[in-house]
């Protein structure tokens, strides 16, 4: 089947459009950010499919190493009171697979409910055998080429996860000063943002001391030196001297290094190479030892009692108290700082010395940056390219090992050689590590490398697994069976587009580009489109603890406030966060979330992308698009009734019969909508496309043309053409001919309008399109999703002159409606008189008079001759510089009753004005009232004055009628 599709793709003159879904984590369910990704990508896939391109959109799921392991570990503890270590690696992995089989299909269920038209029989999971083979192959190749290496260096360590994490998984929390933060594993909040000063006493120097300061006091137990600037005159006499550590008794040399800022603090700095990146470099320069004082769990090790075994932040308080007792405490002050937070666990990240696997990124990043500079890879919006260059040009090597069990186990083996001629190796020595697609291959490599027999080699596979982003970075080609050659790989790789959120530009996009260049020599795709990040209506990031994470299916189907609360109960939030989340839900959704439907949600998400980098999603606006779906449905039902049961559309797009001004106008507006939608989708301007389709349907077709055509159809029925079966050409029946032209135009508008909306609203458009009679041969096409998308070259009916005439008429209609509203004329149909200074526009008004009467619900309408005055008792309003509108009120309204009502309104507005003016005139108004309130008051004042002016004019007019 796939070979057949690949052959079709190769021969398709429309080309190939290939895209893969950013694989969501298998850990749970989709949120609105995923729904945005799905809505945008599905719109693009459907559009390209309708344009005739061979379109492939591949779904996938990410094994989410850290997140999944944490979830399963919690469940294991909750259900059996066991840890994964008690269970053992193999048994624990069986538990993870069991959980994946139970829960893993929820994401696909959600995506299908959202109408995503992916090639589901190609769905991939990053732990599938095919993808796992690709991961192993990639590691071995890159290791053999020297692009992957092992080294002992400082890593970002999450004590909560007991694993290293990469630089871009660390959030930088900026603090302005003293701040109490919640840290996983601690009941009380921990103090940050303070600088503690203490003294080191010089050896054999009496009372002389050197004062240092730190924001991480517990790490002083791992200090191995004190550094000062070589040119600092305060410390020249201390060259070659040492201080004594008060708790460990360690002798700490005073080293002179230019990295020290003379102006900061005392100009003396404590050096802890095992727990600070800068200190590590100083230690390397001066040959200092690295003393690790924190365990993987964040407890104190290699320190004397009473600190041994303490949790790190408990030790912070204990060290402070001990310094005070020894008289070495010299003060504490607030200090702005940045606290590194693990984006996964929300734990405070610790720098720890660990042997880990790294990808050498400099050369790979240079190639990725040059691809964008040359234009081979386009990043859209273009503003993100600058960020791309900044990151690529300053990239650091990527730590790819994780201290987990769930994931792709690293195919690397530590070598022990049972031969006296070969000394034993150290863990961090890369020479004693080999990689292999199998243990036999690794053994053979090791034997060749050390020049010994196979029997002399003993191997121990690394316990760690690879970073999930390494696995996902291979996705664009591993899904097609790489490294094995295949027709799919030949046809669909490289892909066309990568569409995702800008927040994973470096987590995933950059790594895909670098790995693809290294392993295939080609870019994985030609374009990257980065959409906004979805936030709540208040601009806040989606967070379970805030209660604002919304399941897209809850927007589709609706949910009560109690239902939202129940979802929180089944989450892993602690009691304090749970109550906060409940309150957030109660505030944002006091009545729950109304049922909005899939089409409305998808349309709203695409329309929202105009807001820029972030989308503040208001469910109320989604509900507005549900009302638009209702309008769409009602407009289509009217059209289908108007067409009649036996209507057969013409073979061409040209209507039969006499085409009126309204038909020419709506065809012109359809032509514009077709042009705008196609151009916008081609430029990834989703708001432009949704606005064009929405505007055509709502403001042109439903609000105007459907109303204009009702009298035409009625006259056609009176003439005997009840269902469009007569062509109107043989008997000279003008009414029948006009009705037939109207029906053909209605059909064309409905058919093309549904096609324009189909990429965004697949469900309602398909349902309505299936009810349409076919212009095409029977059975072709069977579904709207494979219909040709409207082409501007076919729908080339733009007529600016007609549009100007109709807009002139609609301006008159809007003015008449406003006058009717002013005088509460809901049922009456007063006569109307139009004054047009120019003969040309008087003629246009005359030609549109029937449409104006229909749309404005007025009685007789007459265009006044030059110099002719309207009858007395008319309300007057200016529609434009080309036309003044007079609406006859005399004899239509009850003048005394209207006078009384207007008089009451005048008094009410006058009192409002007086209060507003008094408020603004108070002496303290300008100084004490916030600027936003002052602006609102000014706007209200202007609005009230304008309304009062209209009431006074109306009073004068009605007075003349008595």
Steps between C-alpha positions, in 0.01 A plus 500: 500500500776744595707419191192573289447834676868586463481435125198729474686767698803485271287554189272772643552831315367683808792365700522366854408665828641313798478597864534311828315575820719621788462183706308577820601325820337166562466604866145621484266721304517791262454860609399800291858554383489159333156586361646815340775291340242253372266770368773683308663187361169344399398820321826488303471128427139531383582804287791327323291185456218703341754670273595158365839446664592155629459578866649299785454600863656249737381472862724390781537477874800572721599262781578801724770333709496718810128580513386142436740345751387746769132422436553124513721522808227694681239245399723215608552655842130581538383150403768276654725716717801400289774702337634415157826385657310250716317376192808478276566641156334235284187476713475878521523534123219247464294727728573798276397311188183389675420859589574609144258241361232617742539875458699560184213509253323793671705748299408335171135494609513875566673572169239302310219681683661826386469381139870475421538326163827317564615176338412295807637170373846661512470609866837464672611471862858593579551168680374294203759250368541693174575827675710332768726351230545850357595639842760228554640553151521876549687469829750248364572701186543828686718333764719340235540839333597668826187715513383317814751477784513428873627750751484578869384855547240705679145422396162644590375256760143465622501342844127433471548304176847368595604574144696743290303739280612714208563874513178584320297299751607746769274800564668815629295646786606858562475628857517866598615418854404283794233250385349185648453223245329162518744217429389138442572286807489789749197588710617855578594748231870563443664842507680625189625839386731569794879528517659358815849619599733299721870496587780259432786538748855489365722216613775600746393864478327573826171681448539603132212383282365506147126566463311332217130499407266245343134449406536121549644473847478120521759467219770659721549147637650417160728806479857420398644852457445874528564713190602867477597719206875505423503881499290557812729691741303375801623145452850527357647392831302176493674340202583143585300509821212274612185525708358224715150361440312525832306174462705265284840618619609512136785740414374730222756680283447864406528508121533809283275496192386785275139374486434656845303827496696736726198725549260226612477441874836462669677403177558148638307202362452147633583226246287182483599327173261207542191719531547812285585531130725804538675350803556180300692696237704676771576162652619365165733798457654465847497122537252503787318185614127453446323410822139390447284567807154427355357158420265426211208544743626840619639383836836601643786252445877515560445746786546468877217467751255652575454591133547150359174364354308828532284619213675783316268783609480372857880508496487861381334605827724272706820642349380854568434420864838326537680801350327727748601275790865514388492874457563481126166639377547850353154595375220438256344731242247480220647410165323488161575166341385235254391163636518206254177299506445162336220546247392140559502464880504867612795406720796735552771377264840414646826494301652155566810331360392195304641291216245538220461463124510816289438596139768729360274776366720781368547365147143372475362835616716685250346295218148563632561874526650519150199317355276782624743772389514351148122474486499121465297488821239768564386583852166679524416748641838645402548657843587155636801470270693748712438284808610197299833662415561618856451151634684314225797737503539460878403138540640271768544127470185303566483261795296208367515246785225474756507298822171326424379152412221593257638593161759387250781346699831639384669244269841562657709257705774550756795278417697296750800328340624187676855544381794614719629719218186717505449715811143535636307802378294765674129560434559846357778384266335475159769258377351227718153538350385345176163515327329234298176400338537181703721379781690277255578798277617701802721209618663474159566875497657485845721204406629687194552824696709333774662236283383204706292190446121511526515280810700767684223756468236548767220750427258688723224692325430851621196507731386840373256577220511766231332837528152470347575795271782297343248233401247758381771685310516208256123501442489651145697206359472221760125480425590386147727218618839673488776380481346235272431636147134516402278658239325699773834645608581588141165667430407665830838598644595779537160622614336821388413675823556480872225682687519531876499740794786747533565373854664179370714666232814370671360200689399334176530704179871585531588147602309352205693725263839422655442124517357485147801682356738272692328171414338554157692797362169673427269741677195324649258760355506819295293728721432544868185686605486585870162579648418677823475350847146470639439678829177557691275804455711691756828434318619242755691189403290185514567328832319221684556681830316806363209287383520648149621196305208420271439170326395593144225238514347690794465802270360278225240321716465741792550421867354620830701671773454186708645295215805727484546461875475122467782499246721683751421240765650227282820698433824489697469849652579543868214628724615865495527506120171314469308769687671774301408324175136461613479872568653575161241285325218657699620847402551429130215254441229565762243324280740246355600500133216512246485250214673668207561217253815391320461732202463811717806410709718433196385818328560711811850361552600578142340845515685576825848461354498871409567591863875442462729280706236409755128427469271605783211263438159613618245217485233765446645574158495131413129502587461791256627276221250235603231761428669556164464125433127537572484790255682289243256214550193721471635678192570166331154365591337809348707454184413133471128578539534776240667263255220248527509119486547471122754775451799404282793745496649603167819329382692829512529770764310745280137545618212450260239769455507877565775601744402790723716753682491294822615186315789688342593648838497172697703329227751782524516460879541122462783559256671723756453244778649223283800717420552603864460151647744336261761774538467500879537123536801506271659761726400323828275796573227304673313804636496641147346179366244462778403867479449482124282187518311621808439845349371360173257264669374730771510853362465443126303180446274464808450863600460646152459267204263249660272790597527662158413179321181418694273735297660372175425140593147595609433664163640190329256282692214726401610465139475122532873416536475338841809283505740626238403249230419766242790668329316831448629536145218367286196692618645841577402463861727756666400403853577134434830583335604721790400231748706238313804729493453557872484125566811432295680778686382367835627154409840632393535707815399214727724248326806726485434646845497153656826414322662816638398407854572127471866510621389673820151356558502148356192362676225754431626569148509129408150448639359789295699426185370142490148644472586703188413376152819430303635715221767235437440150355328262745731356763784743433608623744344300784593743777555870550849433638618389153312764303716753317563809708357810325758639257515879441550434128159331484322742733622811318190720525630796695306818407607804700237722341219268607649476848512881527134524401395234747709650782332835429160328535606317818612831651144629445361181655716537811385861539134407463538219756660743742211747459246222549678397820510860626122524473430139600333419169517122532184416306410812302632547147517875444565652160849615413633784283856524372679823404802446274678817381668321207290350219731197477439401860128578472487250213686241708262556791207450263649175364543369855167622637346152516798362698494801733129454574550129569806538723378809688138383537358833386187579300508698179842631401550794266808676377426874508554708189757783511353789705209289626441506876389206712155519664477655849527273804809308388795395713821575311846343505805516274594164352806639321607807307306349209164447667278642776223279636153624605271261689135606518384484862183714476203272530720211603585588859277626785645851532380585860608161630837531324547852642443375854745214452767722344452761772564239769809380321625860467472553876675173573791581268527856633536365857765251388691780332481718807634226725784420262601865464491555877715190556760613246502854639607402855853628588646155580358326190811540283739386772311218674288335231690236294567596136296206371196616699547857375501372140184300563330806652597713199361242260177472698465879504540522121251217448241657731537840334451344155191311615354813658557690175305231310217511753473882467487470121226237528304720743514789256383275215208349693403845630448612141257212443249622762 
